Amino acid sequence: MAARGRPRTFDPDTALRQALELFWERGYEGTSLKDLADAMGIASASIYACFGSKEELFRKVMALYGATSGEPPRRALREQPTARAAIHAMLRATADEITRPGAPHYCMLILAAPTGAVENHAIREFLAGLRHDQFTAIGDRLARGVADGDLAAPSAGLDAVARYYTTVVQGLSVQARDGATRAELEEIITCAMAAWGALTSAPSHI
């Protein structure tokens, strides 16, 4: 029986990692299909055949990013025994990931987003959705702390506390991109955790 079609001459997993590195370095709008073909060592037609459009390739790249660099902060939220420990570990894991040697010093989720072109609206919405998922995960961990009894329902409200720590996560990425060291990010984390008591205080009944 004759083989159908031409066999692939590249490893899709390797090509996807190469695409991730390029998108991470240049962002979505700063990366052209030709740039991707050059970095991946394959023809543009092969990109379409294996991964679909540039937008579809980027979505696959973000799934890979989430499963690799994005996993340590999520794991910290899941595995630490208290809400406070989980938030602290999440922030530290984030700082570790965005200052890793050999990788761009920022989070793709925060800074790879397109900014202007109308045709990139779907990608902007896609990344906004992923960032909202991050906010939801933090809020869910705080709610678990309340259910477990290690966190009183805060007077500020769980959403407000979750939004605050989501903002800290995103700010760490901007600081790292602009040259902050791991030690300097740790100082920010120390300040953020110093606010924990005030943010999570129970409502006064006086």
PyMOL commands that set and color helices and strands:
alter all, ss='L'
color gray80, all
select helices_A, chain A and resi 12-26+33-40+44-51+54-67+71-79+83-97+108-111+118-148+158-177+182-194+196-199
alter helices_A, ss='H'
color red, helices_A
deselect
rebuild
show_as cartoon
